[in-house]
């Protein structure tokens, strides 16, 4: 259909004798169902103050703006002259956006710059500072304030720098989860997991900062959802679920109004619940419309939600979570990224509790990138469930227990099943003490615990 059939012209055409060219007066009437991206809206069929639009006149750049116009108005007026002027800017934005998407290619992970032991102290400070920042930010958003993008960038840069030195240290810290502060901690953890996945696919520091911003900001819209609904212990009813789903649109609008916010973070807030099979929300868009940023955050979001205690569900183990990710890969989640995500966490991720082949219980500290089944661990209980004294062991160097039996990890366990208070072991002094005791040259490491 020709574009001329979309419009009923309110303006008239006049000819200037002095310049010998035709001009079209600004206002052109069109019904909202005939609007298209790239049109410049100059007037509505109602006062601007009665709508959510922030500017009196704007170029339609996104499907969301298009849908909001269709939900709000019956007809509008477009300005063809301004439309032509702004279309060049829109094309430039799209070219930059497409280039940015294409630059995110999966490659070999960048070598980490340090070790768990070297990075732990800085990681602990960075994690705590960033968690406080996210919590304060969410409180401000709940109270009607905006997002300070500059401060967010500083917090994110510190996280990226620490992950590049030792992903293990930050992964370990992210396992300390408290359901009472779930939403803020979830945003922090999704930020960390997104950085770690980005690191695994070979992204450079600048791209990791962008991915981190997407992860940290993805759920800001939840701060604009009623608190009793957010913390409801039972299942949401259909009406409540529809309200909850709006957190994606609310987050999009919030971040869109934040100065200098990364466009990818704005899109991710809107699209992180969309799926490859078009069965996600809020719009059920196709996979071709989803950026790497949205795909990365979607995986991190699901994993952290599954492995966290929440008001309405108990946490699942790492192995249970990756089983779910595998089931969703290829249909709802990007398969390549799911595989890389699981590789980045390893079989036994830092912070997980494991049962050893001799019956003892340990916590995983640091993964060996070449021998992933033999990480550094901290022994907690012996086979009789007696406290051992938080001894650190490198399973690449210690292959047997005191009886000469092969020592290896037999599986991941839930600490609650062994009456272990996981919170007690996410403690700086315990970790420092276990490293201080460790020496790969020590003999009879288990002998002193036999009694």
DATA-V953198 format. One record per residue. N is the residue number from 1. RES is the residue in three letters. PSI is psi in degrees with one decimal (NA if undefined). OMEGA is omega in whole degrees, 0 to 359 (* if undefined). BURIAL is # if it has 9 or more other ideal C-beta (glycine too) atoms within 8 Angstrom, else .. Layout:
# DATA-V953198
N/RES/PSI/OMEGA/BURIAL
N/RES/PSI/OMEGA/BURIAL
This chain:
# DATA-V953198
1/UNK/132.5/180/.
2/UNK/147.0/184/.
3/UNK/-26.5/182/.
4/UNK/-26.4/181/.
5/UNK/-12.3/180/.
6/UNK/-22.3/192/.
7/UNK/143.4/167/#
8/UNK/112.2/190/.
9/UNK/125.2/173/.
10/UNK/-25.7/182/.
11/UNK/166.8/177/#
12/UNK/155.7/179/.
13/UNK/131.9/179/.
14/UNK/155.3/179/.
15/UNK/130.8/179/.
16/UNK/119.2/180/#
17/UNK/-34.5/185/.
18/UNK/-32.1/182/.
19/UNK/-14.1/176/.
20/UNK/45.6/172/.
21/UNK/161.3/183/.
22/UNK/143.9/175/.
23/UNK/145.9/178/.
24/UNK/125.6/179/#
25/UNK/155.8/197/.
26/UNK/-54.0/198/#
27/UNK/124.4/179/#
28/UNK/118.4/183/#
29/UNK/138.9/171/#
30/UNK/144.7/176/#
31/UNK/149.2/188/.
32/UNK/-30.0/180/#
33/UNK/-13.1/180/.
34/UNK/3.6/178/.
35/UNK/153.4/179/#
36/UNK/154.1/173/.
37/UNK/136.7/181/#
38/UNK/-8.8/177/.
39/UNK/146.8/181/#
40/UNK/114.6/181/#
41/UNK/120.2/182/#
42/UNK/-19.5/181/#
43/UNK/145.4/178/.
44/UNK/174.1/176/#
45/UNK/13.2/179/.
46/UNK/166.2/181/.
47/UNK/143.0/179/.
48/UNK/-33.3/183/.
49/UNK/-15.3/178/.
50/UNK/5.3/183/.
51/UNK/175.7/179/#
52/UNK/0.9/182/.
53/UNK/135.4/186/#
54/UNK/-19.8/183/.
55/UNK/142.5/177/.
56/UNK/81.1/185/.
57/UNK/120.4/181/#
58/UNK/156.1/175/.
59/UNK/131.2/178/#
60/UNK/114.8/184/#
61/UNK/-22.1/186/.
62/UNK/161.1/176/.
63/UNK/-33.0/180/.
64/UNK/-43.0/177/#
65/UNK/-38.9/178/#
66/UNK/-46.2/181/#
67/UNK/-38.0/179/#
68/UNK/-40.2/176/#
69/UNK/-42.4/180/#
70/UNK/-32.0/178/#
71/UNK/-24.6/188/.
72/UNK/-41.1/189/#
73/UNK/166.0/171/#
74/UNK/-35.8/175/.
75/UNK/160.9/177/#
76/UNK/178.4/174/#
77/UNK/135.1/179/#
78/UNK/153.9/180/#
79/UNK/105.8/184/#
80/UNK/-37.2/181/#
81/UNK/-49.1/179/.
82/UNK/-31.9/178/#
83/UNK/-46.8/180/#
84/UNK/-39.0/181/.
85/UNK/-40.9/186/.
86/UNK/-15.6/182/#
87/UNK/-34.1/178/#
88/UNK/-40.8/177/.
89/UNK/-39.7/179/.
90/UNK/-42.3/179/#
91/UNK/-38.0/177/.
92/UNK/-42.7/179/.
93/UNK/-43.1/181/#
94/UNK/-39.6/179/.
95/UNK/-43.7/179/.
96/UNK/-40.8/181/.
97/UNK/-44.7/181/#
98/UNK/-38.6/178/.
99/UNK/-40.6/180/.
100/UNK/-41.7/179/#
101/UNK/-43.3/183/#
102/UNK/-24.2/182/.
103/UNK/-17.0/180/.
104/UNK/85.3/181/#
105/UNK/141.1/180/.
106/UNK/124.7/178/.
107/UNK/-171.3/182/.
108/UNK/144.0/180/.
109/UNK/147.1/177/.
110/UNK/138.0/179/#
111/UNK/134.7/178/.
112/UNK/150.1/188/#
113/UNK/-9.3/182/.
114/UNK/-160.7/180/.
115/UNK/168.0/178/#
116/UNK/-49.3/183/#
117/UNK/-41.1/181/.
118/UNK/-35.8/189/.
119/UNK/-15.3/192/#
120/UNK/-48.8/184/#
121/UNK/-45.0/179/.
122/UNK/-41.3/179/#
123/UNK/-41.1/181/#
124/UNK/-43.5/178/#
125/UNK/-45.0/181/.
126/UNK/-43.0/181/#
127/UNK/-47.4/182/#
128/UNK/-43.8/179/.
129/UNK/-42.3/181/#
130/UNK/-37.8/179/#
131/UNK/-41.0/177/#
132/UNK/-41.6/179/.
133/UNK/-47.3/182/#
134/UNK/-42.0/179/#
135/UNK/-45.1/178/#
136/UNK/-39.9/180/.
137/UNK/-44.4/180/#
138/UNK/-36.4/176/#
139/UNK/-42.6/180/.
140/UNK/-41.7/178/#
141/UNK/-41.3/178/#
142/UNK/-30.6/181/#
143/UNK/11.5/174/.
144/UNK/5.8/178/.
145/UNK/166.2/181/.
146/UNK/-172.3/181/.
147/UNK/127.7/176/#
148/UNK/96.8/186/.
149/UNK/-38.4/183/#
150/UNK/-45.3/179/.
151/UNK/-38.5/178/.
152/UNK/-40.6/180/#
153/UNK/-37.5/178/#
154/UNK/-44.7/180/.
155/UNK/-42.2/182/#
156/UNK/-41.2/180/#
157/UNK/-39.6/179/#
158/UNK/-40.1/179/#
159/UNK/-45.4/180/#
160/UNK/-44.5/180/#
161/UNK/-42.6/180/#
162/UNK/-43.6/179/#
163/UNK/-38.1/179/#
164/UNK/-26.8/177/#
165/UNK/-42.3/179/#
166/UNK/97.7/176/#
167/UNK/-31.7/184/#
168/UNK/-42.0/183/#
169/UNK/-44.0/180/#
170/UNK/-37.0/176/#
171/UNK/-43.5/179/#
172/UNK/-45.5/181/#
173/UNK/-33.6/183/#
174/UNK/-12.2/180/#
175/UNK/-13.5/178/#
176/UNK/98.1/188/#
177/UNK/134.1/178/#
178/UNK/122.1/186/#
179/UNK/-22.1/180/#
180/UNK/-23.2/178/.
181/UNK/35.2/189/.
182/UNK/-49.0/189/#
183/UNK/-46.3/180/#
184/UNK/-43.6/181/#
185/UNK/-34.6/178/#
186/UNK/-44.9/179/#
187/UNK/-39.8/178/#
188/UNK/-45.3/182/#
189/UNK/-37.9/177/#
190/UNK/-36.4/174/#
191/UNK/-49.9/181/#
192/UNK/-48.1/181/#
193/UNK/-34.6/178/#
194/UNK/-40.7/176/#
195/UNK/-44.3/183/#
196/UNK/-40.3/175/#
197/UNK/-42.5/177/#
198/UNK/-39.6/177/#
199/UNK/-38.8/182/#
200/UNK/-30.1/180/#
201/UNK/12.0/171/#
202/UNK/19.8/179/#
203/UNK/146.5/178/#
204/UNK/172.2/186/.
205/UNK/-43.8/182/.
206/UNK/-43.0/179/.
207/UNK/-35.6/178/#
208/UNK/-36.2/176/#
209/UNK/-37.2/178/#
210/UNK/-45.0/178/#
211/UNK/-41.5/180/#
212/UNK/-41.3/178/#
213/UNK/-41.1/178/#
214/UNK/-43.6/181/#
215/UNK/-44.1/183/#
216/UNK/-34.1/187/#
217/UNK/-3.0/192/#
218/UNK/-31.0/185/#
219/UNK/18.2/182/#
220/UNK/-27.2/179/#
221/UNK/-22.2/179/#
222/UNK/-22.4/178/#
223/UNK/-10.3/179/#
224/UNK/7.1/175/#
225/UNK/143.5/179/#
226/UNK/133.7/186/.
227/UNK/-37.9/181/.
228/UNK/-29.1/177/.
229/UNK/-38.6/181/#
230/UNK/-35.0/184/#
231/UNK/17.4/181/.
232/UNK/126.3/183/#
233/UNK/-23.1/181/.
234/UNK/-174.8/180/.
235/UNK/138.8/177/.
236/UNK/140.3/175/#
237/UNK/168.3/184/.
238/UNK/-40.1/181/.
239/UNK/-42.2/179/.
240/UNK/-37.7/180/#
241/UNK/-38.1/178/#
242/UNK/-37.9/176/.
243/UNK/-43.4/180/#
244/UNK/-40.2/180/#
245/UNK/-23.8/181/#
246/UNK/-7.6/179/#
247/UNK/-25.7/178/#
248/UNK/-44.2/179/#
249/UNK/-40.8/179/#
250/UNK/-40.2/177/#
251/UNK/-41.2/178/#
252/UNK/-46.7/182/#
253/UNK/-39.8/179/#
254/UNK/-50.2/183/#
255/UNK/-30.8/177/#
256/UNK/-29.0/181/.
257/UNK/2.1/181/.
258/UNK/120.6/183/#
259/UNK/135.9/175/.
260/UNK/20.6/177/.
261/UNK/137.6/179/#
262/UNK/128.5/183/.
263/UNK/-34.7/179/.
264/UNK/-34.6/178/#
265/UNK/-37.5/178/#
266/UNK/-45.9/179/#
267/UNK/-40.0/182/#
268/UNK/-37.7/176/#
269/UNK/-37.4/181/#
270/UNK/-36.4/193/#
271/UNK/2.3/187/#
272/UNK/-9.8/174/#
273/UNK/7.3/172/#
274/UNK/156.3/184/#
275/UNK/157.2/183/#
276/UNK/-32.5/183/#
277/UNK/12.7/178/.
278/UNK/20.3/182/#
279/UNK/14.4/179/.
280/UNK/-166.3/177/#
281/UNK/159.6/16/.
282/UNK/-12.4/189/#
283/UNK/-10.3/181/.
284/UNK/43.1/183/.
285/UNK/165.4/182/#
286/UNK/165.1/183/.
287/UNK/-30.2/183/.
288/UNK/-18.3/181/.
289/UNK/-5.0/183/.
290/UNK/132.6/179/#
291/UNK/166.8/173/#
292/UNK/-37.7/182/.
293/UNK/-48.9/180/#
294/UNK/-40.3/180/#
295/UNK/-41.6/179/#
296/UNK/-49.5/182/#
297/UNK/-35.7/179/#
298/UNK/-42.4/180/#
299/UNK/-47.5/179/#
300/UNK/-38.5/181/#
301/UNK/-47.9/181/#
302/UNK/-45.5/182/#
303/UNK/-48.9/183/#
304/UNK/-35.9/179/#
305/UNK/-41.5/182/#
306/UNK/-36.3/186/#
307/UNK/13.4/180/#
308/UNK/142.7/169/#
309/UNK/131.9/179/#
310/UNK/170.3/184/#
311/UNK/-22.6/184/.
312/UNK/4.2/178/.
313/UNK/152.0/176/.
314/UNK/153.2/180/.
315/UNK/144.5/172/#
316/UNK/163.5/179/.
317/UNK/169.0/176/#
318/UNK/-45.6/182/#
319/UNK/-36.2/176/.
320/UNK/-37.8/181/#
321/UNK/-43.5/182/#
322/UNK/-23.9/174/#
323/UNK/-42.2/177/.
324/UNK/-44.4/180/#
325/UNK/-42.1/178/#
326/UNK/-41.8/181/#
327/UNK/-31.1/181/.
328/UNK/-17.0/185/#
329/UNK/139.8/179/#
330/UNK/-29.2/179/.
331/UNK/-48.8/180/.
332/UNK/-31.0/181/#
333/UNK/150.9/179/#
334/UNK/120.2/188/#
335/UNK/-44.3/180/.
336/UNK/-42.1/182/.
337/UNK/-34.6/176/#
338/UNK/-45.6/179/#
339/UNK/-45.7/180/#
340/UNK/-35.0/178/#
341/UNK/-45.8/179/#
342/UNK/-38.1/176/#
343/UNK/-39.6/184/.
344/UNK/-29.9/180/#
345/UNK/-20.3/182/#
346/UNK/178.0/181/#
347/UNK/-41.5/180/.
348/UNK/91.9/186/#
349/UNK/152.9/176/#
350/UNK/136.2/180/#
351/UNK/-12.5/179/#
352/UNK/151.9/178/#
353/UNK/136.6/186/#
354/UNK/155.1/173/#
355/UNK/134.9/182/#
356/UNK/164.0/182/#
357/UNK/-22.0/179/#
358/UNK/9.5/176/#
359/UNK/-8.0/179/.
360/UNK/165.5/181/#
361/UNK/138.9/183/#
362/UNK/165.1/172/#
363/UNK/136.3/179/#
364/UNK/133.3/179/#
365/UNK/-54.4/187/#
366/UNK/134.6/182/#
367/UNK/140.2/171/#
368/UNK/118.6/187/#
369/UNK/-23.8/181/.
370/UNK/-29.8/180/.
371/UNK/78.1/190/.
372/UNK/-18.3/178/#
373/UNK/-3.4/183/#
374/UNK/70.5/180/.
375/UNK/178.7/169/#
376/UNK/134.5/183/#
377/UNK/163.5/173/#
378/UNK/112.6/180/#
379/UNK/136.2/184/#
380/UNK/-51.6/182/#
381/UNK/147.8/172/#
382/UNK/-176.2/185/#
383/UNK/-18.8/177/.
384/UNK/10.5/178/.
385/UNK/27.4/176/.
386/UNK/142.8/181/.
387/UNK/137.2/182/.
388/UNK/-34.9/182/#
389/UNK/22.2/172/.
390/UNK/59.3/182/#
391/UNK/129.8/178/#
392/UNK/133.3/180/#
393/UNK/136.7/172/#
394/UNK/109.5/185/#
395/UNK/-10.0/174/#
396/UNK/-15.9/182/.
397/UNK/-27.4/178/.
398/UNK/106.1/187/.
399/UNK/-14.4/184/.
400/UNK/159.0/175/.
401/UNK/-172.8/186/#
402/UNK/-23.4/181/#
403/UNK/2.4/181/.
404/UNK/6.6/178/.
405/UNK/147.0/179/.
406/UNK/133.3/182/.
407/UNK/119.0/180/#
408/UNK/172.2/179/#
409/UNK/131.0/179/#
410/UNK/-19.7/178/.
411/UNK/165.9/178/.
412/UNK/140.7/178/#
413/UNK/163.6/173/#
414/UNK/124.0/184/.
415/UNK/-33.2/180/#
416/UNK/-32.1/181/.
417/UNK/-16.9/180/.
418/UNK/20.0/180/#
419/UNK/36.6/176/.
420/UNK/128.5/173/#
421/UNK/99.1/184/.
422/UNK/-35.4/183/#
423/UNK/-33.3/182/.
424/UNK/-23.2/186/.
425/UNK/-8.3/173/#
426/UNK/64.6/187/#
427/UNK/129.6/184/.
428/UNK/-43.5/184/.
429/UNK/-35.8/179/.
430/UNK/-44.2/180/#
431/UNK/-45.5/180/#
432/UNK/-39.1/180/#
433/UNK/-41.0/181/#
434/UNK/-36.7/177/#
435/UNK/-35.0/180/#
436/UNK/-34.1/180/.
437/UNK/-24.2/188/#
438/UNK/136.5/169/#
439/UNK/121.1/181/.
440/UNK/-14.3/181/.
441/UNK/-9.0/181/.
442/UNK/141.4/177/.
443/UNK/158.2/176/.
444/UNK/40.1/183/.
445/UNK/-34.5/180/#
446/UNK/-21.2/185/.
447/UNK/-36.3/182/.
448/UNK/-5.2/178/.
449/UNK/-1.5/189/#
450/UNK/-34.7/182/.
451/UNK/NA/*/.
